[in-house]
């Protein structure tokens, strides 16, 4: 930290001191060359101001050092208060500032110390700390200056960014082995707690949770929503009347037997949706027609319903606790819905962004295996190509992508999907999940608190 020259620290008094000292020294040099008898008397009379002015340099140096120490203590106090200011009353804030400052400002020569603190959460969080004190003079008292007043202030500003994080979590059957699911739950709840700790104001941090296997569960309560596509579901779920023989289980088999097919009531849907038509299966396009709507499916291994962006910390934690492991893997649909959850259009409700803030969006995709299924093909390379297309679209939207591969899977695909090599994590053991999610949470927290 640069300290201003003493003239600027102590103002006009210091400048008068410097000028007076220079004039005095010129006069003394003249007297030194004067051989008249009264010179000794005059020189003796000048000793008092000479001592005062010479000692004044020492006093000003002491005051300057005290001011440097004051500034350092103020900076430390502001940093400490930034972690708790949002939850303190004004009286508590002032007391905390006083306590932190005095613990850091160790100057016995300074007294009558005063500390003031203010906190504001307008367009980010700001703490302003100011202090004043008095340094008693040792030499300047000869010149009538008994004390020197010093003061300083500092400001710490943080949280001008807001954070939105989508968690795309693999809940396929293989996650039940080697304690992967239980360890993922512990790691994810820890991450949620860490992000909660940096949310000083409502809206600072939102999190969505997208459990996925082959499908994603968009919530059976949405059966009347316009963004659901029903033609494929209707053809597979219903009853057949008037058929010739057998027990037709689909519209086509019913009609082939001369029967009349009646689709089941949509309220019986369990909430699962498949991939959208290509290329909408890899984008966040708003669902407005059959090609862009989400096809309903009555999938017997339907995962836990997703949760859109929320800052209800208890509900987020409960959602993680409710996860179960079943079904096969479709990483693309998990990533696509995570992308959709950060998008300000249907089907999910996304809180409006406040123009006074900057926003950072991120997706964390965790999986423990190869892509094995989607709606279109069983070809591994074709399935992975859909995934890579989704990754490219997400990153093109300036969303930071973290990928976590646990034990087995297509490492190159997940590495290429991540926003950078440092945001890809390959874990050889589920036990590494906790440390990995802590690393990601810390990075996201620092991003949120950056100016």
Secondary structure by P-SEA (a helix, b strand, c coil): cccccccccccaaaaaaaaaaaaaaaaaaaaaaccccaaaaaaaaaaaaaaaaaaaaaaaaaaaaaaaaaaaaaaaaaaaaccccccccaaaaaaaaaaaaaaacccccccbbbbbbbbbccccbbbbbbbbbbbbbcccccccccccccccbbbbbcccbbbbbbbbccccccccccaaaaaaaaaaaaaaaaaaaaccccccbbbbbbbbccccccccccccccccccaaaaacccccccccccccccaaaaaaacbbbbbcccccccccccccccccccccccccccccbbbbbbcccccccccccccaaaaaaaaaaaccccccccaaaaaaaaaaaaccccccccccccccbbbbbbbbbbbccccccccccccaaaaaaaaaaaaaaaaaacbbbbbbbccccaaaaaaaaccccccbbbbccccaaaaaaaaaaaaaaaaaacc
